[in-house]
Amino acid sequence: MRFTQTVAATLAAASVAVLASSCAGPSTARRAEVLPFIADDYAQALHDAKARKLPIFADSWAPW
């Protein structure tokens, strides 16, 4: 009987915590930044990446 009461109290507390956190208001997370695509200008891509201290992502494909 004691175990059942403990489990019920734990579930009730967890439910209240989940509901309270979802009603807390807007998130303070930053918006995702859109990645600019630079086609056929490696020098410009390298310059921009160095200026912003970001890595370069190179996407390539072949028509075979």
N, CA, C and O atoms as CSV, one atom per row, in Angstrom:
chain,resi,resn,atom,element,x,y,z
A,1,MET,N,N,0.828,-1.189,0.000
A,1,MET,CA,C,0.000,0.000,0.000
A,1,MET,C,C,0.871,1.250,0.000
A,1,MET,O,O,0.582,2.211,-0.712
A,2,ARG,N,N,1.927,1.238,0.791
A,2,ARG,CA,C,2.802,2.405,0.875
A,2,ARG,C,C,3.501,2.650,-0.466
A,2,ARG,O,O,3.666,3.797,-0.880
A,3,PHE,N,N,3.908,1.577,-1.140
A,3,PHE,CA,C,4.562,1.693,-2.440
A,3,PHE,C,C,3.620,2.330,-3.456
A,3,PHE,O,O,4.040,3.189,-4.231
A,4,THR,N,N,2.379,1.930,-3.464
A,4,THR,CA,C,1.386,2.475,-4.392
A,4,THR,C,C,1.193,3.969,-4.159
A,4,THR,O,O,1.083,4.740,-5.112
A,5,GLN,N,N,1.151,4.375,-2.901
A,5,GLN,CA,C,0.988,5.797,-2.594
A,5,GLN,C,C,2.215,6.595,-3.038
A,5,GLN,O,O,2.083,7.715,-3.532
A,6,THR,N,N,3.397,6.025,-2.865
A,6,THR,CA,C,4.629,6.703,-3.277
A,6,THR,C,C,4.672,6.865,-4.794
A,6,THR,O,O,5.028,7.930,-5.298
A,7,VAL,N,N,4.313,5.818,-5.512
A,7,VAL,CA,C,4.295,5.881,-6.976
A,7,VAL,C,C,3.264,6.895,-7.446
A,7,VAL,O,O,3.545,7.679,-8.352
A,8,ALA,N,N,2.085,6.898,-6.855
A,8,ALA,CA,C,1.040,7.843,-7.239
A,8,ALA,C,C,1.472,9.280,-6.969
A,8,ALA,O,O,1.229,10.162,-7.793
A,9,ALA,N,N,2.103,9.526,-5.836
A,9,ALA,CA,C,2.571,10.874,-5.508
A,9,ALA,C,C,3.680,11.313,-6.461
A,9,ALA,O,O,3.722,12.473,-6.869
A,10,THR,N,N,4.572,10.398,-6.816
A,10,THR,CA,C,5.651,10.719,-7.750
A,10,THR,C,C,5.097,11.049,-9.128
A,10,THR,O,O,5.536,12.013,-9.755
A,11,LEU,N,N,4.145,10.268,-9.606
A,11,LEU,CA,C,3.529,10.532,-10.906
A,11,LEU,C,C,2.776,11.854,-10.906
A,11,LEU,O,O,2.820,12.593,-11.889
A,12,ALA,N,N,2.093,12.154,-9.822
A,12,ALA,CA,C,1.370,13.421,-9.728
A,12,ALA,C,C,2.340,14.595,-9.750
A,12,ALA,O,O,2.093,15.587,-10.435
A,13,ALA,N,N,3.436,14.494,-9.013
A,13,ALA,CA,C,4.429,15.569,-8.988
A,13,ALA,C,C,5.084,15.742,-10.357
A,13,ALA,O,O,5.319,16.868,-10.796
A,14,ALA,N,N,5.374,14.644,-11.025
A,14,ALA,CA,C,5.977,14.722,-12.361
A,14,ALA,C,C,5.010,15.348,-13.354
A,14,ALA,O,O,5.422,16.138,-14.204
A,15,SER,N,N,3.736,15.008,-13.259
A,15,SER,CA,C,2.727,15.585,-14.149
A,15,SER,C,C,2.615,17.088,-13.947
A,15,SER,O,O,2.528,17.842,-14.916
A,16,VAL,N,N,2.617,17.523,-12.700
A,16,VAL,CA,C,2.541,18.957,-12.406
A,16,VAL,C,C,3.780,19.664,-12.950
A,16,VAL,O,O,3.670,20.757,-13.505
A,17,ALA,N,N,4.944,19.062,-12.799
A,17,ALA,CA,C,6.181,19.673,-13.291
A,17,ALA,C,C,6.166,19.806,-14.812
A,17,ALA,O,O,6.585,20.833,-15.346
A,18,VAL,N,N,5.693,18.788,-15.505
A,18,VAL,CA,C,5.628,18.832,-16.969
A,18,VAL,C,C,4.643,19.893,-17.426
A,18,VAL,O,O,4.940,20.667,-18.336
A,19,LEU,N,N,3.481,19.935,-16.807
A,19,LEU,CA,C,2.481,20.935,-17.184
A,19,LEU,C,C,2.964,22.344,-16.877
A,19,LEU,O,O,2.729,23.256,-17.670
A,20,ALA,N,N,3.622,22.542,-15.767
A,20,ALA,CA,C,4.107,23.870,-15.401
A,20,ALA,C,C,5.199,24.337,-16.360
A,20,ALA,O,O,5.246,25.515,-16.714
A,21,SER,N,N,6.067,23.436,-16.777
A,21,SER,CA,C,7.142,23.838,-17.687
A,21,SER,C,C,6.615,24.151,-19.076
A,21,SER,O,O,7.177,25.002,-19.765
A,22,SER,N,N,5.553,23.486,-19.504
A,22,SER,CA,C,5.008,23.761,-20.832
A,22,SER,C,C,4.202,25.052,-20.854
A,22,SER,O,O,3.983,25.615,-21.927
A,23,CYS,N,N,3.762,25.528,-19.717
A,23,CYS,CA,C,2.987,26.767,-19.639
A,23,CYS,C,C,3.841,27.949,-19.198
A,23,CYS,O,O,3.307,29.023,-18.923
A,24,ALA,N,N,5.139,27.774,-19.128
A,24,ALA,CA,C,6.018,28.806,-18.589
A,24,ALA,C,C,6.147,30.022,-19.491
A,24,ALA,O,O,6.551,31.085,-19.018
A,25,GLY,N,N,5.827,29.909,-20.747
A,25,GLY,CA,C,5.933,31.038,-21.659
A,25,GLY,C,C,6.877,30.732,-22.797
A,25,GLY,O,O,7.320,29.596,-22.965
A,26,PRO,N,N,7.183,31.754,-23.579
A,26,PRO,CA,C,8.029,31.526,-24.747
A,26,PRO,C,C,9.450,31.134,-24.362
A,26,PRO,O,O,9.978,31.542,-23.328
A,27,SER,N,N,10.024,30.358,-25.200
A,27,SER,CA,C,11.389,29.893,-24.992
A,27,SER,C,C,12.378,31.018,-25.275
A,27,SER,O,O,12.108,31.912,-26.077
A,28,THR,N,N,13.512,30.960,-24.613
A,28,THR,CA,C,14.553,31.958,-24.846
A,28,THR,C,C,15.595,31.440,-25.829
A,28,THR,O,O,16.665,32.034,-25.968
A,29,ALA,N,N,15.293,30.340,-26.509
A,29,ALA,CA,C,16.233,29.772,-27.469
A,29,ALA,C,C,16.402,30.707,-28.666
A,29,ALA,O,O,15.469,31.396,-29.080
A,30,ARG,N,N,17.611,30.709,-29.203
A,30,ARG,CA,C,17.879,31.547,-30.368
A,30,ARG,C,C,17.243,30.945,-31.615
A,30,ARG,O,O,17.103,29.728,-31.734
A,31,ARG,N,N,16.867,31.813,-32.531
A,31,ARG,CA,C,16.327,31.339,-33.801
A,31,ARG,C,C,17.459,30.755,-34.628
A,31,ARG,O,O,18.604,31.201,-34.541
A,32,ALA,N,N,17.132,29.766,-35.417
A,32,ALA,CA,C,18.135,29.138,-36.264
A,32,ALA,C,C,18.592,30.117,-37.339
A,32,ALA,O,O,17.779,30.813,-37.949
A,33,GLU,N,N,19.876,30.161,-37.559
A,33,GLU,CA,C,20.438,31.049,-38.568
A,33,GLU,C,C,20.422,30.346,-39.920
A,33,GLU,O,O,20.795,29.177,-40.016
A,34,VAL,N,N,19.999,31.039,-40.948
A,34,VAL,CA,C,19.952,30.471,-42.288
A,34,VAL,C,C,21.361,30.472,-42.866
A,34,VAL,O,O,22.067,31.480,-42.817
A,35,LEU,N,N,21.753,29.337,-43.408
A,35,LEU,CA,C,23.080,29.232,-43.994
A,35,LEU,C,C,23.060,29.760,-45.425
A,35,LEU,O,O,22.254,29.308,-46.239
A,36,PRO,N,N,23.935,30.710,-45.740
A,36,PRO,CA,C,23.979,31.204,-47.116
A,36,PRO,C,C,24.732,30.214,-48.009
A,36,PRO,O,O,25.730,29.625,-47.592
A,37,PHE,N,N,24.254,30.038,-49.221
A,37,PHE,CA,C,24.926,29.181,-50.188
A,37,PHE,C,C,25.678,30.060,-51.170
A,37,PHE,O,O,25.120,31.010,-51.718
A,38,ILE,N,N,26.936,29.744,-51.390
A,38,ILE,CA,C,27.767,30.465,-52.350
A,38,ILE,C,C,28.160,29.459,-53.421
A,38,ILE,O,O,28.879,28.499,-53.143
A,39,ALA,N,N,27.693,29.676,-54.637
A,39,ALA,CA,C,27.963,28.740,-55.729
A,39,ALA,C,C,29.121,29.239,-56.584
A,39,ALA,O,O,29.121,30.387,-57.028
A,40,ASP,N,N,30.098,28.384,-56.811
A,40,ASP,CA,C,31.203,28.639,-57.736
A,40,ASP,C,C,32.062,29.846,-57.378
A,40,ASP,O,O,32.578,30.508,-58.279
A,41,ASP,N,N,32.232,30.152,-56.106
A,41,ASP,CA,C,33.114,31.250,-55.703
A,41,ASP,C,C,33.813,30.854,-54.402
A,41,ASP,O,O,33.451,31.308,-53.317
A,42,TYR,N,N,34.830,29.991,-54.544
A,42,TYR,CA,C,35.528,29.484,-53.368
A,42,TYR,C,C,36.201,30.603,-52.587
A,42,TYR,O,O,36.189,30.591,-51.356
A,43,ALA,N,N,36.783,31.563,-53.284
A,43,ALA,CA,C,37.478,32.655,-52.602
A,43,ALA,C,C,36.514,33.444,-51.717
A,43,ALA,O,O,36.855,33.798,-50.589
A,44,GLN,N,N,35.315,33.719,-52.225
A,44,GLN,CA,C,34.321,34.452,-51.433
A,44,GLN,C,C,33.852,33.611,-50.247
A,44,GLN,O,O,33.693,34.130,-49.142
A,45,ALA,N,N,33.630,32.319,-50.473
A,45,ALA,CA,C,33.208,31.432,-49.388
A,45,ALA,C,C,34.274,31.367,-48.298
A,45,ALA,O,O,33.956,31.406,-47.109
A,46,LEU,N,N,35.524,31.268,-48.700
A,46,LEU,CA,C,36.621,31.215,-47.741
A,46,LEU,C,C,36.727,32.525,-46.962
A,46,LEU,O,O,36.932,32.511,-45.748
A,47,HIS,N,N,36.589,33.639,-47.645
A,47,HIS,CA,C,36.644,34.952,-46.992
A,47,HIS,C,C,35.521,35.090,-45.963
A,47,HIS,O,O,35.761,35.510,-44.831
A,48,ASP,N,N,34.290,34.733,-46.361
A,48,ASP,CA,C,33.146,34.836,-45.448
A,48,ASP,C,C,33.306,33.919,-44.238
A,48,ASP,O,O,32.992,34.304,-43.111
A,49,ALA,N,N,33.798,32.698,-44.481
A,49,ALA,CA,C,33.973,31.743,-43.386
A,49,ALA,C,C,35.023,32.230,-42.386
A,49,ALA,O,O,34.840,32.106,-41.175
A,50,LYS,N,N,36.101,32.772,-42.890
A,50,LYS,CA,C,37.139,33.291,-41.992
A,50,LYS,C,C,36.639,34.496,-41.210
A,50,LYS,O,O,36.933,34.634,-40.023
A,51,ALA,N,N,35.882,35.369,-41.872
A,51,ALA,CA,C,35.370,36.568,-41.204
A,51,ALA,C,C,34.399,36.208,-40.087
A,51,ALA,O,O,34.377,36.868,-39.049
A,52,ARG,N,N,33.600,35.169,-40.293
A,52,ARG,CA,C,32.599,34.770,-39.297
A,52,ARG,C,C,33.099,33.658,-38.385
A,52,ARG,O,O,32.385,33.223,-37.481
A,53,LYS,N,N,34.342,33.191,-38.624
A,53,LYS,CA,C,34.947,32.109,-37.838
A,53,LYS,C,C,34.075,30.852,-37.851
A,53,LYS,O,O,33.770,30.268,-36.811
A,54,LEU,N,N,33.686,30.458,-39.071
A,54,LEU,CA,C,32.862,29.277,-39.279
A,54,LEU,C,C,33.548,28.349,-40.277
A,54,LEU,O,O,34.330,28.810,-41.109
A,55,PRO,N,N,33.267,27.048,-40.204
A,55,PRO,CA,C,33.833,26.128,-41.191
A,55,PRO,C,C,33.084,26.227,-42.522
A,55,PRO,O,O,31.972,26.751,-42.589
A,56,ILE,N,N,33.709,25.720,-43.561
A,56,ILE,CA,C,33.081,25.662,-44.886
A,56,ILE,C,C,32.488,24.275,-45.063
A,56,ILE,O,O,33.123,23.274,-44.732
A,57,PHE,N,N,31.279,24.217,-45.581
A,57,PHE,CA,C,30.644,22.951,-45.937
A,57,PHE,C,C,30.597,22.904,-47.452
A,57,PHE,O,O,29.943,23.737,-48.081
A,58,ALA,N,N,31.287,21.932,-48.045
A,58,ALA,CA,C,31.325,21.810,-49.502
A,58,ALA,C,C,30.455,20.638,-49.926
A,58,ALA,O,O,30.636,19.513,-49.460
A,59,ASP,N,N,29.519,20.912,-50.806
A,59,ASP,CA,C,28.630,19.882,-51.349
A,59,ASP,C,C,29.013,19.667,-52.802
A,59,ASP,O,O,29.112,20.626,-53.566
A,60,SER,N,N,29.225,18.430,-53.187
A,60,SER,CA,C,29.594,18.148,-54.572
A,60,SER,C,C,28.803,16.956,-55.077
A,60,SER,O,O,28.278,16.163,-54.295
A,61,TRP,N,N,28.726,16.842,-56.391
A,61,TRP,CA,C,28.011,15.735,-57.005
A,61,TRP,C,C,28.610,15.470,-58.376
A,61,TRP,O,O,29.358,16.287,-58.913
A,62,ALA,N,N,28.276,14.341,-58.920
A,62,ALA,CA,C,28.740,13.982,-60.258
A,62,ALA,C,C,27.556,13.419,-61.046
A,62,ALA,O,O,26.712,12.730,-60.473
A,63,PRO,N,N,27.481,13.697,-62.332
A,63,PRO,CA,C,26.336,13.256,-63.133
A,63,PRO,C,C,26.428,11.815,-63.618
A,63,PRO,O,O,25.761,11.478,-64.596
A,64,TRP,N,N,27.211,10.955,-62.996
A,64,TRP,CA,C,27.283,9.591,-63.435
A,64,TRP,C,C,26.381,8.811,-62.622
A,64,TRP,O,O,26.269,7.600,-62.812
